[in-house]
Amino acid sequence: MDFTAIDFETANSSRSSACALGLVQVRAGIITAEHDWLIDPQQRFDGMNIAIHGITPSMVRGKPTFHELWPTIEPLLQGEIVVAHNASFDMSVLRYCLDGASLTYPNFQYLCTYLLGKKILQDLPSHKLNVISAHFGITLKHHDALDDARASAAILLKLMEQEQQNDPLLLAGSQGYKSGKMYAGGYSAFSAPAKKPLKKQSAKAKTPVIKRTSTTVPHNTYEF
């Protein structure tokens, strides 16, 4: 039950505008370390984003840029199983920030608690972080980067407990998902294998054809 949960907040609609990061380390099913940083995105702040997370330009003034902070963050992600709620967003923020700073991608596998929750908790009306947190009785200050990362970690632990799994990767596999990966030079998404499309029947094949070789028609002589 070892993994690391993360959550990014952004200054605007650009995925390269990370202004906060929360990171929670879990070892043997217990949170052992928590980290959070304000980041100077060196970009404008949109009012909508400020309204969501409450972070303003004055709050990040003098804080490290992503490039400056990366030597601290990288060892906490390298080789880990990384977890995020709606991981496609957080992983894209990480990639855009790395690309913008001309930094090499780290190597790790990652899971998405949103997709896992959607598969496992099908009776819930929504699978947003606050809804699943409320379902499990997890306290949450939504859109606080550290609190969101903490909630993601707690949700994964609850899902593992419910499904009687003690390994995050085995939990994902049991639900038909393949872990996402980030590695030097590229990445792959957390996803379920694509279903094979059904073969279209030809017009000729739509009507059963019976081949008779005797008065008794064996079952396997029908062609569809």
Number of C-alpha atoms within 10 A of each C-alpha: 17 16 25 25 31 29 29 27 26 25 27 19 12 13 19 23 25 26 29 23 23 21 27 26 23 19 12 11 17 14 17 10 11 17 15 18 19 23 25 24 24 17 15 12 18 14 12 12 16 16 10 13 18 12 20 17 16 9 13 18 14 10 16 17 19 26 17 13 15 16 10 10 15 13 11 16 20 16 15 18 21 28 27 27 27 19 22 16 15 22 24 13 21 18 21 17 22 18 13 13 15 10 13 13 18 21 18 18 24 25 30 25 26 23 21 22 20 16 14 14 15 11 9 13 10 14 22 16 21 17 14 22 20 11 13 12 10 16 14 17 12 16 18 21 24 25 21 29 30 26 28 28 27 22 24 26 20 15 19 19 12 10 13 10 16 15 16 22 17 15 20 22 13 12 14 14 20 20 22 20 19 19 15 11 9 12 17 13 17 19 15 14 9 6 6 6 6 6 6 8 10 9 7 9 11 11 11 10 12 14 12 11 9 7 6 7 12 12 8 8 12 12 12 12
